[in-house]
Amino acid sequence: MAFTQVSSMANLVQAAYDRYVEFALRTAVTYRAIIDKRPVQQSMPGSSVVFNVYPDMAPVSAALTETVDPDAVAIGNTTPVTVTLAEYGNAVQITRKLRLFSLSDIDPAIADLVAYNMVDSLDRMILAIAVAGTNVIRENAGKMLINAGTTAAVTSTDTFKSRDARAVTAGMRNRAALPREGELYVGYINPDVSFDLRSESDTAAWRPPHEYSAAGNIWNGAIGSYEGVMWIETPRTTVAVDGAGTTPKATVHRTLVFARQALAEAVAEEPGIRFGPTVDRLMRFKSVGWYGVLGWARFREEALCRIETSSSLSPVQG
């Protein structure tokens, strides 16, 4: 008996495709949201913007003499902080043939990809500036060192501890850095590092976000406050295999804690999506991209601290 089956009608049996194409998994952008210092009275457009900070006068320690006119003192020079502006952008060009032949509508997908590339690129550039701050706490071979030690001495067992959280808060307060969220500083911590801190710390000492923030003001990724810092869990941290050892080396995580006015931003043209004109002879090419003119700098070094540790979840790499 003959069967009319798949093998005999192969031309009619084809693979089906879902025309809805998913995007890659993405992490939430983080660092531009922490910037709270921008020009207030900018004099004119320019290739850079110079901020200035007044120094305080020396405190008086002696009483005045009734019949003596005190000598005048000179106010110290300001400390300048320069933000250099630059053009940033990216673009793609799509052919008409691809748009006609594609099984999925790619125009909105391309716009989404370009938009995410914009915020992702800006965020990573800001992180690179922030992570180069001069205040650092390191776990080195079982000891906590402040503005001492080296990254290369962080061992695979030098995990994040409660003492690091206490030390960063003490350092901020000693430097008169103003809290960023109410009475709290803001820390961006990798999930691997957060695991160590929450495993080591007294869980009763943690305050959940709804206890110190209104519902509409809870930061994305906030896991609670501990030792004076509101901790935000994010994979957008600097991680490098540059710790102790040869092969394998220890993986070193950089946790960043911010106070008010840690970073400054100046903008000549706000980044945004740009659709290019169709200028080819047959009108087949369509371009879309993003463009902006802006720059960043660390404004108050006193308001920023980096904590270098390993993690028990990612201790070494070959």
N, C-alpha and C positions, 0 to 999 in steps of 0.2 A: 504494500500500500504506500503510495507517495504522499509525503507531507509537505505542505507549503509552510516553511519554517524560516527562522531568522537567517540561516546561512544561504537560503535560496533567494531571499528578498533583502539582501544586505544594503542595497541602495536606499531602501525605505526606513532602515533602522539606523538612526544617527544619535550621537551624543547630544544631550540637551545642556544648555548653559543658562545659568542665572544671570540675567542682564544687569542685575544690581551688583556692583563691584564694591566690596568693602575696602576701607582704608586700613593702613597699618596701625597697630596700637601706638598711642601717643601719650606722652607725659604732659601734665599741665605746666604751662609756662609760669615762672616763679619770680624772677629777679627784678623785672622792671616795676613790678608792683611795690617793691620795698623802697624805691627811690622817692624821697620826699624833699629834695632840695633842687630848686630850679631858679632861673633868673627872676628877680622881682622887679628891677628897674633897669633893664638892659639898655645901654646907651645908643646902640645902633647895630645893624647887621654886621657880622664879621666872621672870619674863619675860625675864630676861637672866642670863648667867653671866659673872662677872668673874674672869679669870685674873690672876695677879700674877707678876712676875719680879724677883728680887732683883738689885741691882747689886753688883758686886764691890767689895771694899775697895781703896783706893789702895795700890799696892805700897810696901814699905818700902825706903828707899835708904841709910839711915844706921845705923851700929852703935849698940847700946845703951851707955850709960855705966854702969859698974859700980855707982856709988853713987847713981844718979838713977833714981827711979821714973818710967817713961814716962807721958805723958798718955794718957788714954783717948780713943779716936776714936769718932765716931758712925757707925753704919751708915746708909747712904743709904736714902731712901724707895723703896718698890717701884714698878715701872712696871706699871700696870693695862692689861689688854687685855679689852675687853668684847665678848662675843658676844650679840647680840640675837636672841631667838627669835621666830619668826613661824609662822603656819599656812600651809601650802601644800597644794594639792590640785587635782584636776580630776575631772569626772564626766561620764558619758554616760547617757542613758535610752533604753531600747530598747522599742519597742512589740511587743505580742504578734502583731499582724498581720504585721509584718516578719519575725519569727521563724518564722511559719507559712508565709509565701510565699517566703522566700528560697531560692534553689537550693542554697546552701551553708549549712552549720551555722555560724552567725555567733557563737554564744555563746563558744566558745574563742577565736575571732579577736578579739572585742571585749576579752576579758580580756588577751590578748597585747598589743593596741594600747595599752590603759590602762597595763599594766605597763611597757612601753617608754617611754611618755610620762612616767612617774614618774622613771625613772632618767635619761632624757634631760634633763628639766627641771631636776632637781637638779644634774646635771653642769654645765649651762650657767650656772646661778646661781653655782656655785663658781668656774668659770672667770672670770666677770665680776669677782669679788673678787680673784682671784689676779693677773689681768692689770693691775690698778691699783696694783701694788707700786711702791715708790719707787726701787729700784735698776734702772738701765736702761743698756744698751749700745746705741749707735746707729751705723750706718754712714751718714755724712752726706757726700755729694759726694766719695767716695773715701777719707774719713778715718774712723777708728774713734774715737768719743767716749764717754767714761764719765760718766754722770750729767750730760750736757751735750748741746747741740744740740737739735733739734726733730724731731718726727715729720714735719712738713711739709717738712723738708729732705732726707728720704730719697729718692734718685733711683732711676730704673728700673735703673741699673747697680750700685746699692749692695747687692750680694748677700751672703749669709752666707759668711764666710771662716773659715779655721782660727784666725786671730788672735782672732775673737770667742769661739770655744770656749776658747782659752787664757786670754783675759781674764776670762771668767766664772768659771773655776776659780780663777784667782788672786784674784779679788775675794772669792769664797766663803771661801777659806783665810785671807785677810787679815782678814775679819770673823769668823773663828773659827767659821764655820758647819760643823756636823757633816755628813759625807757621809750619804747616804740609803740606799745599797745597797752594803754593804761599804765600800770606799774611794772609791766613786763617788757623784757627785751624779746627779740624774735630770733629763733634759731632754725636754720634749715639743716635737717639731719637725714642721712641716707637710711632707708629701711633696715639695712644690715646693721648699721650702727645703733639705730633705735632699738633693735632687738636686744643688743647688749645692755644698753642703758636701762631699759624697762625690766630686764631680767635681774640686773644688779641692784636696782634702786628699790626703795620702800614704796610699794604701790599705793599705800595710803597717803603718801605725800603728794601724789599727782592730783591736779584739779582738772576735771573735764572741761572742754571748751565752753559749754553752756553756763558754767559758773562764773566766768569772767568776761563773757562777750554776749551781746544781744544776738538773737537768732540770726538776724540778717547780717551781722558783722563777723561771723565765724569764718576764719580764713580757710581756704581750700587746703586740705591735707593736715589741718591742725589736729594733733593727737592729745593735747593737754599742756598744762603748765607744770613745770618742775624746777625748783631752786631758782625762781625768779625769771625763768625764760619760757615763753610760749613756743613749744616745739612743733615744727611743721615737717612732716615726713614727705620726702620727695627723692626720686632717683636722680634728679638733676643736681648732682653734686660732683665735685672733682674727685676722681678715684684714679690712682696710678700705682703701678707695681714698681715702687721705688723705695721700699723699706729695707729692713735689715736682711742680710743673707746674700747668697750668690744665685744659685738655682736650686730651689725656687726662692724668690724674693717675697717679702711681706707686702701685702696690699695695703696701701695707706689711703684712708678716707679723710677728706677735708670737710669738717663741719663748720658752718659759718653762723656767727651770731651778730645781729645788727642792733644798734641803738638808733636814735633819731639823727638824721642828716649824715648817715654814713656815706651815702653816695649822692653825687650831683649829676644832673643831666641838663644839657642845653640842646635845643631843637631849632634848626632853621626851617626845616620842612618836615612835618610829621609823616612818618612812614605810612604808606598806603598802597592799595592795589592800583596798578596802571594798565589800561588797555591801549595797546599801540594801534596806530592807524593802519589800514590796509593799503599798501602803496605799491605792491607788485603789479605787473601789467595785466595779469589775468585774475587778480583778486582772490588768490588761492591761499595766502598765508595770513594767519591771524596770530598776533602776539599778545601775551599777558604776562605781567610781572609785578614786582613791587619795588618801591623806591623811597628813600628818605635821606635827609641830611641832618645828622645829629651826632652827639658824642657824650662820653661819660668820664667821670673821674671819682676817686675816693675823696670825699670832701672833708670829713673829720676822721682821721685815723683812730682817734680815741674811741670812736663809736663802732668799731668793727674788730672782731676777733676771730681767728681761725683755730680750730682744735684738730690736731692731727693724731689719729689713732688707727689701729687695725680693727678687724671685726672677726668674731668667732665664726660667722657665716661665710666669710671670704678671706681667710687668713693669709693664704699664699697662692702664688701662681708660678708655674714653671717657665 
